[in-house]
Amino acid sequence: MIRFIVVLCFSWAMTTGSVVLADATQDYNKAFTAYEKKDYATALKLLKPLAEQGNTKAQFFIGVMYINGWGVKQNKNTALQWLTKAAEQGDADVQYYLGLQYSLGDRFKQDDNKAIHWITKAAEQGLAKAQYNLGRKYSLGYGFKQDDSKAIHWMTKAAKQGHVYAQYHLGLMYANGKGVKQDDGKVLEWITKAAEQGHVTAQYHLGLMYDIGEGVKQDDSKALQWITKAAGQNHVKAQYYLGSRYAKGEGVKQDYSKALQWFTKAAEQGDADAQYNLGLMYAKGDGVQPNDIKAVKWYTKAAEQGHADAQYYLGVSYAHGVGIKQDDNKAMRWLTKAAEQNDTTAQYLLGLMYADGEGVKQDKGKAVQWLTKAAEQNDTTAQYLLGLMYVDGEGVKQDKGKAIQWLTKAAEQGDANAQQALKLLNIK
């Protein structure tokens, strides 16, 4: 990150504008040429007289050279002396750079007070990135007491200068009412400004606002517009969102081909929901030739990230040998993982497998355990089977009261078998 800051500052100094370059001496221009060619010895020889005459850009570059040991023996104390000279002359960019170095503490000893001192000076001169940084520090309480009102103050100054990150964060502060009265209009204004500058998270956020009508009139077209922009910048949640919308035809004409396209992009970035949905599409042949092997591939990726539905389908795939070699142990492993995450269908299926000894040693007690979990989540078939187990005393002590309790629950949800069982027990 520090190297990035150095390169950024160098790029800025090289393009500061015609005024600086017009005033620069021939040696100054030659120094920059040498610096750009990494001829640091020549650059230092030409820059040092200028620096000693008070040229802030020359002082800055000499400081950078001493920080990195470019053309000179690395000496952080000497670097600090030159950078401080430039900063004390009011060069806002150098002040900001120096403040960052004190804040990060990997070049000079970390010092929050000095960091705030120099960043504030740069911010007071109107440097937008310094204003944003200062706003973030006040917002998060980095280096001094957290202060939302001051955060708003500096964020607003930076945002009005077009600083895209300041615009987005200012929108968030208005959304949350942090340091300012909550204001949907301001939220929309600032997040839109950031989105229009290509801020990918702002684009996704703005799309969601239009999608659900949060602080703005609901508009499927605008939601799709902004989320598509974010997805085009590889925002993984935006890609998943588009895949889901095209698959279901929500807010857009159903299009399995586009759903497959966006799910694939998100899945390749590691999004578990997208991986699971991609697996379903390959299994069902939605918008693609059915391919059980690819379905299992994507189920596995999602399952390994803890996606309960994917774990269930992977378990079923192993149980039946669909798309992969049949393996009872792996079937039980994945179904158990899903069941432990309260996947009702997995709990029911495990209960059934333990009850029948299918793919696992028969264990009526474990059957009751898993069926109970599924029944408690209102799975009617689990409630019915659990009721029967209490009737017959299988895996549990016979208990007509509990049998009636579970059968009734299933019957009230319309389960015909449970209704018939209650009649046989002479319960109306």
N, C-alpha and C positions, 0 to 999 in steps of 0.2 A: 504493500500500500504506500509506503514511504517513497519507493522508487516512482510510483505513479504520480505522487504529489510533486516530486522533483521535476519529472518530465513535464507535468502540467504547468508548473511555474516557469520552466524554461520556454515552453511553447508560448505562454502568455508574453514573456519578456521579448521574445523574438518578433511578436506581432503587436506590440503595445500601441503602435500608431505612428503616423508620419512625424508628429511633433518630436517624439523621443529620438527617432532615427535621424531626423533632420539636424537635431542638435548634437548628435553624437559625432565624435571625432573620427577620422579615418582609422585610427588605431582601434577605436571602439568597435567599428564594423569588422575590422580584420580579426579582432578577438572573438567575436561571435562566430565568424566563419571557422576559425580554428577550433572553437569549442564544439561546433556542430560536427566537425570532422574527427572529433576526439583527440585533437592535437592539443592536449591540456597544457603542456609545457609552454607552448607559444601563447595560448590563451591567457595563462596566468601572467606571463611576462607583459602582455599588452594591457591586461585588466588592472593589474596592481597600481600603476600610476593613477589611473582613472579613479580607482577605489579610494586611494589616498587623498584625491581631490574632492571626495564626497559624492561620487557618482553611485547612486543607490543600487542600480542594476549591476554594476561591476562588483560592488560589495556583496550583493546577493550571490552572484555566481562564484565568487571566490569562497564564500561560506559553504556553498554546495560542494565545491571541489574538495574542501578540507573535510567535510562530513564524510564523503565517499572515498577519499584517498585517490582522487583522479588527478594525476600529474604531480601530486604532492604526497608526502607522508600523511596519513590520516591523523587529524588532530581536532577533536571535537571542541576543545576550548578555543582554539583559533577560529574555528567555524562559527562558534557562538559569538565571538567578538565582532566578526564582520557582519553577521546577520543582525545583531543588535544595533550596530551603527546604522545600517540601512533602515531598520524599523524605527529608530529614534528620530530619523529625519522625516518620518511621516509616510513612508511608502506602505500603502495599505496592503498590497499583496504580500510583502515581506512580513508585515505585522501578522497577517493571518497565518502565513507559513510558520512563523516562529511560534505563534500560539498553538498551532497543531502539534509542533514538535514537543512543546512542554506538556501538552495534553496527553499525547501518546506515550511519551517517556521512553522510547526505544533508541533515540539519538542523544538526547540530553536527559538529565535527571527529571523525572516526572514532577511537575509543580503546577497544581490546579490554579493557584493564585496568579502566577505568571501567565498561564494559558489564558485565563479569563481577561487579564490585563491587556494582552496584545490582541486577542480576538475582538474584544470590546472596542479598542481603538480603531481597528479595521472596520468594524461594523458602523461605528460613528462617522466614518468617512464615506459610508454608503456602499461598501463592498457587499454585494448580495449574498455571496457564499458565507461570509463571516456573520452576517445577520441571521442567516438560516441556522448556522452552527450554534450561535449564541441562543437562538430561540429553542433549539433542541436541548441544549444544556439546561436552560431554565425549566423546560417542560419535564425533563427527566430527573433534574436535581443533580446533574453531574458537576462536581467541583464547587457547588454552593447550594444554598437552600432552594428547594423547588419553588417555582413562582410562575403560576399559569398566566397571570396578567402580563408579566414581562415576556413570557414566551410568545404570547399573542402579539405583543408590541413588535418584537423583532421579526417574527414570522411574517407579519403583515408587511413590514418594510421590504423584506426580501421577495415576498410574493408579488408585490406591486411592481417590482423590477423584472418580473417574469421568471423568477427562480422556481423551477418546476417542482422540486421536492418541497419547497416552502408552501407552494400553492396546494399541494395535496395534503400536507400535514395541517395546514390551516383549515382546509375543508373538514378534516377529521375532528379538529378541535371544536369547530362550530357544531358538528354532528353530536359530539359528546357533551357539549356545554362546558368545556374545560377553559376556565379563565375568561369566558365570554358567555353571554346568553345563547342558548341553543337557537339556531336559526337555519331552517331548511333551505331558505333562499340562498344564504351565504354558502351552505354546504354545496349546493348545486353549482353556484358560481365558481367557486375555487376548484372543485374537483373537475368540473368541465374544462377550466383553463389548463389544468395539468394534463388532462386527457388529450386535449387538442395539441399539446406539445409532445405527445407520444409517451407519456408516463404510463407504463403498462398496467400497473396496479390500479391507477386512477381510471383507466379505461374499463377494466373489469368491474371495479366498484360502481362506476357510473352505469354500466350495463345492468348490474343487479338492481340499482335504484329504479331504473325504468321498468325492469322486469316485475318487481313487486309493488311499484308505485310508492316508494319510500321518499317522501319529501318532494315528489314530482308526480305528475299525472302518469298513470301506467301506460306504457307504450311498447308493445312487442317489437315493433320495427326498430326503434331506437335502441332497445335492449340488445337486439341481434347485431345492430351496427357496431356498437361499442365493444361488445364481447368478442365479436369477430376480429376487430382490430387487435384486441389483447391476445386472442388466440394466435393471430398471425405473428405475434412477437414471442411465441412459445410460452405464453402464460398457461401453465398446465391445468389450472382449475377452469379457465376459460375454455380450453379445448375439451375438457370433460363436459362442461355445461353444454356446449354446442352438440357434442355427441349425444347427450341425453335428450336434448330438445328435438333433434332430427330423428332420433329413434322413436320417440313418443308422439311426434307431430304436435308438440306444445309450443304455440306462438309462431310456428313455422310449418310449412307443408312437410309431412312425413317423408323422409328420404333416407333409406337405410344405407345407401352408398356414401352419403355425406356423414352419417352417423359413424360408419365404419372408419372413414377417413380421420375424423376428429378423435374418436376413441383410440385409434392406433397411435396418433401423435402423443396423446396424453399417456397412454400405456407405456410407450417407449421411454417416456420421461419418469416412469416409475409410479404413476398414480394407480393405487390399488383398485379404486372404484372403476376406473377405465379398463384396467386389466380384466377385472371380473366381467364387466359388460361385454368386452371384446370376446371373452370366452363363451359367453352366452350366444353371441351372434354367430360364432363359428359352429357352435353346437346345434343351433336352430336353423342355420342357413339363411339368416336375415341379411340380405344385401351382399351375400358372398356364398360361394359353394360350401356346403356343409363339410366340416373337417374336424373330426373328434380329436385328432392328435393336436391340432392348433388350439382347440378349446381347452384341452388339458394343460397345454403349455402356459396359457394365460391364467387359468385357474390356479396353477401352481405358483406363479409369480405373485398373484394377489394373496393367496393363502399363506405364503411365507411371510407376508407383511401383516398377517393377523386378520385378514378380511373373512368374517364368519361365513358369509354366503358362499364365498369361493371355497372355503374349507369344506363346507357341506357338499358342494357339487364335486369337488375333488375326491372326497370320501366315497361318494356314490359311483364315481368313475372307476375307482379302484375296486369297489365292491362288485361291479358288473363287468369289469374288464373292457370298458368303453374308452377307446382312444389311448389305452395304456394296458400293460399286462395286469391281469387280475391279481390282487394281493389283499387278502383279508386283513393282515396286520396293518397295512397302510390305510386301508379303508377305515378300520377302527380308530387309528391314530388321528386321522383328519376329522372324522365325525365327532370324536371326543373333543377335539379342540373347538369345533364349532359349537357343540353342545355346552361346553364350559363357558362360552360367550353368550349363553342364553338363546341360541338359535333353536327355536321351538321345533322345527321340522327335524333337525339333527337329534334333539332330545327324544322325540317320539320314535325315530328310526332306531336309535340305540336301544331304547326300551324294548322295541319289537324284536331286535336281533338277539338281545339277552334272553328274552322270553322264549324264543324259538330255537336258540342255539345256532343261529345262522351266521357263519363267519366268525363265531366266537363260542367259547364254552358256555353252555346254558347256565344262566344264573338268574333265577326268579327275583332274588332280592335286588340285584342291580336293575333288573327290568322295572320293578316297582319304583326304584329311585329315579330313573330317568323319565318314566311315564308321569310320575308325580310332578316333576319339574315342568314338563310340557303341559300337563293338565292345568297347573296353576297359571299358565299363560293362555288359558282358554282354548287349547287344542281339543276340539270335540272328540276326535277319535281316541286321543290319549285318555280323555275323561271316561269314555265308554269302556276301553280296555281295563283301565284302572278299577272301574266299578266292578267289572267281572272278576278281577283278581281278588278284590275284597269279598265278593260273593263266594268264591271257591277257596279262599285262603291260600292263594298261590303267591309265595314269596313274601307273604304278610299274614298276620293273624286274621282269621276270618272275622269280618265285622260288617254286619248287615247295614248298620247305620251309615258307615262310610261308603258302602257300596251304593246305597240309595242316594247319598249326597252327590257322588260323582256321576252316577247315571242321570240324576235329575239335571245336573248342570249341562250335560251333553244333550239331553232331551229338550231342554229349554232353548237350545240353540238349533233345534230342528233335526237332531240325529235320530233317524228312524230306528236304528238298531237299539239305541238306548231307550227309546220310547217303548219298543217291544219288550225289552228286558224288564222294564218297570212293570209292565202288564203281567208278565210271568211271575213277578214277585208280589203281585196283587197290590201294586201301588198305582193309584190313579193320578 
